[in-house]
Amino acid sequence: MTFNVGFCASDNTFSFFMDGGDYSRARSKEILIDNMEDIASDIRNTLPDITIIQEVDVDGRRSYHVNELEYFEDELYYGNYVYSQNYDSPYLFYPFTDPSGSTKAGLLTCSNFTFTESLRRSLPISTSFSKFFDLDRCYSITKIAVNNGKELCIYNIHLSAYGSNAEIRQGQLNMLMDDIEKDIQKGNYVICGGDFNHNLRSGNETNVPEWAQPFPKEVLPTNSSFAFDTALYSMIDHNSCRNLDTAYNKDKTFTVLLDGFIVSSNIEVTYYESLNWEYERSDHDPVYMKFKLLN
């Protein structure tokens, strides 16, 4: 399962200043803690063998300095965790009426399977003012040994959105796809999941915000695909992300499928679902799949 938890603040009543909304941080510490507890409970109840999480705050004004990483490591049932910091913003005195402040946040990969190796890969980011919103962008690669001598490579990603131009987006995709291709060529099993910050649906859509540009599927490495395209059973009617310009309104809020999985062809996806939780916990809903390793 992949779940962008929106620093445990972005529930369905929340709007974010960077999307034209009202808030630069959680509406209160109490609301954030309640939401964090509910997120942990939801993950436990779903019982995935592997969970990858994005936007986990370690320390930040926006999250009232609550260490969400520490909480998840204590409260989820997993035996193994890997954290990769991908956001380390200095004090941002904006918006002026309620500054966002400083933030340290990252990606969390969780499982009861033993991790044999984990690597943090720094992505190219903007060098303009927008770097203050995008500092230290990365993805992680965590490996699990398989009894046939191969490795299951779990990629946890959160690609750029705010302020990123086409060159930055393409550079990030090129780097990610090169790494995926190398693991596939080694004969390993690859699952790349998370927040792609691209519209994963095919076809042309109108009135799409700049941050929801279509994913260029032509960059996918040979012997890989989006899991929902090859799944034996797939439910992707529900979009995994909503706009944060206002509180969620089912009839008005723009939504898009940003979250999902790329899998190598030696993985059979038996079930795939974009879970419809009505953005109750985050501006993203989780995406869940079941799979089998072939060969």
C-alpha positions in Angstrom: 0.0 0.0 0.0 1.1 3.6 -0.7 -0.3 6.5 1.3 0.7 10.2 1.2 -0.5 11.2 4.7 -0.3 15.0 4.0 1.8 15.6 7.2 -1.3 14.3 9.1 -2.9 17.7 8.7 -4.6 17.6 5.3 -8.0 16.1 6.3 -11.1 16.8 4.3 -11.7 20.1 6.0 -8.2 21.4 5.4 -7.1 23.8 2.7 -3.4 24.7 2.0 -2.0 28.2 1.3 0.2 26.9 -1.6 -2.9 25.8 -3.4 -4.8 29.0 -2.7 -6.3 27.8 0.6 -6.3 29.2 4.1 -3.8 27.3 6.2 0.0 27.0 6.3 0.0 24.4 9.1 -2.5 22.0 10.8 -5.5 23.8 12.2 -4.4 22.7 15.7 -2.1 20.3 17.4 -5.0 18.3 18.8 -6.5 17.9 15.3 -3.2 16.8 13.9 -2.6 14.2 16.7 -6.2 12.8 16.3 -5.6 12.5 12.5 -2.2 10.8 13.0 -3.7 8.3 15.4 -6.6 7.6 12.9 -4.1 7.1 10.0 -2.1 4.6 12.0 -5.3 2.7 12.9 -6.4 2.7 9.3 -3.1 1.2 8.2 -3.2 -1.5 10.9 -6.7 -2.4 9.9 -5.8 -2.7 6.2 -2.9 -5.1 7.1 -0.6 -4.6 4.1 2.7 -6.6 4.2 4.5 -3.6 2.9 3.5 0.1 3.3 5.2 3.1 1.8 4.3 6.5 3.2 5.0 10.0 2.1 5.0 13.4 3.9 5.9 12.1 7.3 7.0 15.1 9.4 9.9 14.7 11.9 9.9 18.3 13.1 8.1 21.3 11.7 6.1 24.3 12.6 3.4 23.2 10.2 2.9 20.0 12.3 3.4 21.7 15.7 6.8 19.9 16.1 5.1 16.5 16.5 7.5 13.7 15.5 5.2 11.7 13.2 8.0 9.3 12.3 8.5 8.3 15.9 4.8 7.8 16.4 4.4 5.6 13.3 7.4 3.5 14.2 5.9 2.9 17.7 2.2 2.4 16.7 2.3 0.4 13.4 2.8 -3.4 13.7 5.9 -3.6 11.4 9.3 -4.9 12.5 11.4 -2.9 10.0 11.3 0.7 9.0 13.4 2.9 6.6 13.1 6.6 6.7 14.6 8.9 4.0 14.5 12.6 4.5 13.3 14.4 1.4 12.2 17.8 2.7 14.4 20.1 4.8 13.2 23.6 4.5 14.8 26.5 6.4 12.5 28.9 8.2 10.1 30.2 5.6 8.5 33.5 6.6 5.5 33.0 4.4 2.6 33.5 4.4 3.4 36.6 6.5 0.3 36.3 8.7 1.1 32.7 9.7 4.5 31.7 8.5 5.1 28.1 7.4 8.4 28.0 9.3 10.9 25.3 9.0 10.1 21.7 8.2 11.9 18.3 8.2 9.9 15.5 6.6 10.4 12.4 4.5 9.5 9.0 3.2 8.8 5.9 5.3 9.0 2.3 4.1 7.6 -0.3 6.5 7.5 -4.1 6.5 7.9 -7.2 8.6 10.1 -8.6 5.8 13.8 -8.1 6.6 15.5 -5.3 4.6 18.9 -6.2 3.3 19.8 -2.8 1.9 18.4 0.7 1.5 19.6 3.6 -0.5 18.5 7.3 -0.6 18.7 8.8 -4.1 18.8 12.6 -4.4 16.7 14.0 -7.2 17.4 17.1 -9.3 15.3 20.1 -8.0 14.8 23.7 -8.9 17.5 26.3 -8.2 15.0 29.1 -8.1 13.1 30.5 -5.1 10.8 27.5 -5.3 13.7 25.3 -3.9 12.5 26.4 -0.5 9.4 24.3 -1.1 11.3 21.5 -2.7 14.6 21.1 -0.9 16.2 17.6 -0.7 13.7 15.9 -2.9 14.6 12.2 -3.2 13.4 8.6 -3.5 14.4 5.5 -1.5 15.2 2.0 -2.8 14.8 -0.7 -0.2 15.6 -4.3 -1.0 14.2 -7.6 0.3 16.0 -10.9 -0.4 13.9 -13.5 -2.2 14.6 -17.2 -1.8 15.4 -17.7 -5.5 18.5 -15.4 -5.2 16.8 -12.3 -6.6 15.8 -9.2 -4.8 12.5 -7.4 -4.4 13.3 -3.7 -4.8 10.8 -1.3 -3.2 11.0 2.3 -4.5 9.3 4.9 -2.4 8.8 8.1 -4.3 7.4 11.6 -4.0 8.2 13.6 -7.1 8.1 17.4 -7.4 5.0 19.4 -7.9 5.1 23.0 -6.6 7.2 25.4 -8.8 8.8 22.6 -10.8 9.2 23.1 -14.5 9.2 20.6 -17.3 13.0 20.2 -17.3 13.0 19.4 -13.6 10.2 16.9 -13.9 11.8 15.2 -16.9 15.2 15.1 -15.1 13.6 13.4 -12.1 11.8 10.9 -14.2 14.9 10.1 -16.3 16.9 9.4 -13.1 14.2 7.2 -11.6 13.6 5.2 -14.7 17.3 4.6 -15.2 17.5 3.1 -11.7 14.4 1.0 -12.2 15.8 -0.3 -15.6 19.1 -1.3 -13.9 17.3 -3.4 -11.3 15.1 -5.0 -14.0 18.1 -5.9 -16.1 19.6 -7.6 -13.0 16.5 -9.9 -13.0 15.2 -8.3 -9.8 11.6 -7.7 -8.9 10.7 -4.0 -8.9 7.8 -2.2 -7.3 7.9 1.6 -7.6 5.2 3.3 -5.6 4.1 6.6 -4.1 3.1 10.1 -5.2 4.1 10.6 -8.8 2.7 14.2 -8.9 1.6 13.4 -12.4 -1.8 12.5 -13.7 -1.6 8.7 -14.2 -4.7 8.4 -16.3 -4.5 8.1 -20.1 -6.2 10.5 -22.4 -6.7 14.3 -22.6 -8.5 16.0 -19.8 -9.6 19.6 -19.7 -9.3 22.2 -16.9 -6.3 20.4 -15.3 -4.1 22.4 -13.0 -0.4 22.8 -13.8 0.6 20.5 -11.0 -1.4 17.6 -12.5 0.3 17.1 -15.9 0.0 13.7 -17.6 2.6 11.1 -16.9 4.6 10.4 -20.0 4.3 6.6 -20.2 6.8 6.4 -23.0 9.6 6.8 -20.4 8.7 3.5 -18.6 11.5 1.0 -18.9 11.1 -2.2 -21.0 9.4 -4.9 -19.0 7.6 -2.6 -16.7 4.1 -1.0 -16.6 1.7 0.7 -14.3 0.2 -1.9 -12.1 -3.4 -0.9 -12.8 -2.8 -1.6 -16.5 -1.8 -5.2 -16.0 -3.7 -6.2 -12.9 -6.0 -9.2 -13.1 -8.6 -7.1 -11.2 -8.3 -3.3 -11.0 -10.5 -0.6 -9.4 -9.3 2.9 -10.2 -12.6 4.8 -10.5 -11.6 6.8 -7.5 -9.0 9.5 -7.9 -6.3 9.4 -5.2 -5.7 13.1 -4.7 -7.8 16.2 -4.3 -7.0 19.9 -4.7 -6.4 21.8 -1.5 -7.7 25.1 -2.5 -10.8 24.6 -0.3 -12.2 22.0 2.1 -13.3 18.9 0.2 -16.6 19.2 -1.6 -17.5 16.0 -3.4 -19.4 17.9 -6.2 -16.9 20.7 -6.8 -13.3 19.7 -5.7 -10.9 18.8 -8.5 -9.5 15.3 -8.0 -6.8 13.4 -9.9 -5.0 10.0 -9.9 -1.5 10.9 -8.7 -0.6 7.9 -6.6 0.1 4.3 -7.7 2.6 1.7 -8.6 5.0 0.7 -11.4 5.9 -3.0 -11.5 8.3 -5.1 -13.4 6.9 -7.8 -15.7 8.0 -10.6 -13.4 5.4 -9.5 -10.9 1.8 -10.5 -11.3 -0.7 -8.0 -9.8 -3.8 -9.9 -8.7 -5.7 -7.0 -7.2 -5.4 -3.3 -7.4 -7.6 -0.6 -5.9 -7.5 3.2 -5.4 -9.2 3.2 -2.0 -12.1 5.6 -1.6 -11.8 7.0 1.8 -13.3 10.4 0.8 -10.0 12.2 1.7 -11.0 11.9 5.4 -7.4 11.6 6.7 -5.4 13.3 4.0 -5.6 15.1 0.6 -4.5 11.7 -0.7 -6.3 8.4 -0.4 -4.2 5.2 -0.3 -3.7 2.8 -3.2 -3.6 -0.9 -2.4 -2.5 -3.9 -4.4 -1.9 -7.6 -4.0 0.8 -9.3 -6.1 2.8 -12.5 -6.8 6.4 -12.9 -7.7 6.9 -14.9 -10.8 9.9 -17.0 -12.0 
